[in-house]
Amino acid sequence: MEAPALIRPWIHKDVLQLALLSGELGYPATADQVVRRLSQIGGNGAVLVAADRDSDRVLGWIELQVITHLTSDPHLEICGLVVSSEARSRGIGSLLVDAAEKTGREKNIACLRVRSNIIRDRAHEFYTQLGFANVKTSKVFEKAL
């Protein structure tokens, strides 16, 4: 059976759809903000999109970063994952996570990690079904500079 979408790196024509999907995730952004942010991701990061096989319209995206800390070996972190509300429950999120796992293996990284807001019950169920384990609960503190 053919996959419901093609997973590929983002390209410039995707920017508006990336911004719209960021809003669906709860983080509204303009196309200009997305362009600026994409330019700052750097070599340890990647943004992949799930594109419709017929129209090439972006149905979802995943942002990945290799994270290195003094206290642990590097891990690949899913910094964001969203699938368009009209395309959910079609396996697209799973395809994006599969692509993240492949990226981690290609980079010889042994751990894929994701942080998810405590209120996102549907996301928690999704990750659990994909074999992720809840290994830590923490609070996020922030200070404006």
Order of alpha helices (4+ residues) and beta strands (2+ residues): beta-alpha-alpha-beta-beta-beta-alpha-beta-alpha
